[in-house]
């Protein structure tokens, strides 16, 4: 009886850990999308090259943040 209970607890913990990992992945993906949305809007405007909505340092900073987040997400996926 005690062995079955232990196995059930281990299985429940493993399932909980899997759900936590999936939620972390989704949260990181949302952050990546949020970092990319403003530069995407900026680049979609008709005069983005001559009359940009966002300054170049802002766009570059957001894209750098997105790149760092992408690398972090990849490392988390590899390491578990």
Phi and psi in degrees as a GROMACS rama.xvg file:
@    title "Ramachandran Plot"
@    xaxis  label "Phi"
@    yaxis  label "Psi"
@TYPE xy
-66.4737  -36.307  UNK-2
-65.9252  -41.906  UNK-3
-63.1991  -41.0056  UNK-4
-64.0875  -41.3109  UNK-5
-64.0967  -43.236  UNK-6
-63.9579  -40.8071  UNK-7
-63.1177  -41.4626  UNK-8
-65.5428  -41.6252  UNK-9
-63.5434  -43.5319  UNK-10
-62.4164  -42.3347  UNK-11
-64.2768  -39.9533  UNK-12
-66.5619  -39.0636  UNK-13
-64.7328  -41.4414  UNK-14
-65.2707  -41.3079  UNK-15
-62.9961  -41.9549  UNK-16
-63.0737  -40.3957  UNK-17
-62.8077  -43.173  UNK-18
-64.7258  -41.1168  UNK-19
-61.832  -41.8749  UNK-20
-63.6958  -41.7854  UNK-21
-64.9855  -41.7613  UNK-22
-64.9985  -39.6368  UNK-23
-61.1566  -43.3634  UNK-24
-60.8886  -43.7669  UNK-25
-65.1349  -42.4403  UNK-26
-61.6578  -42.8067  UNK-27
-65.158  -39.123  UNK-28
-63.4524  -39.0386  UNK-29
-63.7167  -42.2315  UNK-30
-60.4576  -43.5694  UNK-31
-59.8624  -44.228  UNK-32
-63.7659  -41.8315  UNK-33
-64.3627  -37.5965  UNK-34
-68.0019  -28.8491  UNK-35
-88.5859  -20.8894  UNK-36
-64.3839  -44.3135  UNK-37
-65.4941  -46.2721  UNK-38
-60.6691  -35.3972  UNK-39
-64.676  -42.2609  UNK-40
-63.5469  -43.8847  UNK-41
-56.7349  -46.0775  UNK-42
-74.2175  -18.3704  UNK-43
-83.8449  -12.0664  UNK-44
-72.2304  148.371  UNK-45
-61.2101  -35.5127  UNK-46
-111.53  40.0689  UNK-47
-63.6348  -30.903  UNK-48
-78.1465  -38.0287  UNK-49
-95.4753  -30.7777  UNK-50
-137.22  72.0089  UNK-51
-70.0384  147.721  UNK-52
-73.8456  -40.1196  UNK-53
-110.597  147.121  UNK-54
-71.2254  159.145  UNK-55
-60.0683  -42.9593  UNK-56
-61.9949  -34.594  UNK-57
-66.59  -47.8102  UNK-58
-61.0422  -46.2487  UNK-59
-63.6093  -39.2327  UNK-60
-65.2687  -42.4729  UNK-61
-64.3754  -41.6797  UNK-62
-70.0775  -34.226  UNK-63
-66.2136  -42.0364  UNK-64
-60.6023  -40.5319  UNK-65
-64.3588  -40.3912  UNK-66
-65.1276  -43.6326  UNK-67
-61.6122  -41.4404  UNK-68
-64.3825  -38.1994  UNK-69
-63.0582  -45.2453  UNK-70
-63.4697  -44.1098  UNK-71
-59.5636  -44.1165  UNK-72
-61.6691  -42.1846  UNK-73
-63.9183  -43.3225  UNK-74
-64.739  -41.7979  UNK-75
-61.626  -38.9703  UNK-76
-67.1551  -37.7813  UNK-77
-70.963  -44.4062  UNK-78
-79.846  -19.7949  UNK-79
